[in-house]
Amino acid sequence: MSMGGNVANLAEILRSALILDVRDRAVLAERLLASLDDLSEEEAEGLWAEEAARRLVEYRAGRARSVEAHEVASRAAKLIS
């Protein structure tokens, strides 16, 4: 379920979506998120594995940084309080 050759199509869809008014973007986002509920456990695990691999590549290339667990927990606590 990789983007592969569809990167140009995805970029065009994203450009089109971003010019929608805020209500239409919200509806689109809600429907896209709801569509993820239909994924099988295997599909979801595969997507997470792809994302983890992508993040590792970004980290190793110096385009992402690590964040210590206590900092993540602190930020999360602030968001939910």
Residue pairs with C-beta under 8 A, 6 or more apart in sequence:
1 43
1 46
1 47
1 50
2 50
3 10
17 25
17 28
18 25
20 28
36 44
39 47
55 64
58 64
59 65
59 66
